[in-house]
Amino acid sequence: MKTPSEATPAAPGPPLAYRDVQFLESEDGRPLRILAEYLQPLHAFRRHRVRDTIVFFGSARIQEDGPLGRFYRDARELARLVTAWSQEPEFPSHRFLVCTGGGPGIMEAANRGAADAGGRTIGLNIGLPHEQRPNRFITPGLSFQFHYFFMRKLWFAHLARALVVFPGGFGTLDELFEILTLSQTRKLDRKVPVLLYGSEYWNQIVNFDALARAGMIDRGDLELFRFVNAPAEALQLLRQTLGPEETAEIPAIAKSTTPEEPPPAS
């Protein structure tokens, strides 16, 4: 007869649901994966006391030594200026952090410029078929990897106090018009200044005035953005439009405004 110590060990039980990788990666686990892409950044931003960002958008294809290298250099310089400004005495908490999509090109340039000034900087990276790796200038603990575009765009919008949009392609246009639409429809609880960097490029790519002439947007919608062509000019506009007031709370549940209901008919 076997002694108790020689008895066959009990078979291991099933894994806890939140440790069941097969389930978490299944179709039924998708809502949990989506929620995780909200809660993980929320947890990190609370821990690092991140409240407000200035978001830089632009092409991953623009290289420092390429034909459009001036935009790389200007993005780097502007991010350096913004970060240095946020470290002035009027912002004791170093309020504004440069935030990018975390990849190469303009994103790398902006993260690099913030690092040049000794500031923290955020990268919201996303997995793509042509693999996009986080650049090396993002602050440790503030680099995030997303699978879902809409969750990534939520975090761009939720913390943004201003956007600077450099030349880019489909992704840049998508991100730009996301914010313009939220501002136009008053779904944001604050004004988010949008600076389009490189007026010659943007006037070739999008005929905003034609949209207004055709009645597709209101003439007043053209006030949702401004064109800029130099880092110092962009910084001056940001200083004019962004005051020293701190956002009261670190991030909580993302919110948007609800349009007022029309008064009841008499």
Phi, psi and omega in degrees: 000138181283140174286163179305325181289340180264359182295152179297127181297148180295143177295141179296145179283174178293155180290153171301148186304319183282358174246008181271094186298321180299319178291314184298331180267006181274171177298321179293337179275359184302316179303325178290323178294319178297313181298323179298326180285351169268313188285326181296310176297321178304313179300316182292318181294323175297315183296322181268003178054050176267123180246312191231140179231155165246116190267132176252122173249156176162171188293140172285348187269350181279121182250153184302322182257017180267183182296335177252028185299337180298328178291324174300311183295321179291321178297318179297315181294316180296317178297323176296315180296316180298317182292319177297319177300317182292348178263003177287162184303334180293344178238077184299338180265010184053061195302308191269123175251135175290130181234136179224180174283001169084354186263207181276191175067225181300324179299312178300317182301316182291315176300322181294317179297320177296320178294325177303324182273003178079020182258168174280155182206146192250144173230121178255085186277164178216143177285129181231160179305318172268101196309127177252115181262145176301139178284163190277002183262358180287142179294131175305135183091348180240024175250127186232147179242122182248151170256324186261121180301320187291329176287323176298316181292329175300316183286331171300312187285323189296323183258351188291132171250348174195156176237138169239118189245111178271167179308138180195183183253219186303315183297316179296317179297318178301313182292320179299309185288337172301311182289319178299320179293317178298321178290315181300319183270006177058039176271356175260146181271017181201164173277135178242102178299138179240121178251121177265113187270121180098076186301323181299316179297309186293325178290338173280324189278319184229123176268082182297321182296325178295324176299319179291317180299324181279356180079014180281334171226161175284152177302326180294340179293340178291347177277358180285350182214161176226150175268141175223157185224005180208148180303317182296321178296317180295316180298320180300317179295320178296319180294326180287328188260342181248113182276178182280358183295133178277145168296133190297320188238151167290163190305138172238216177289131181301142182222161174220167179278155177249123180304142179295140178284144177294149179297149180298146179295139180277000000 
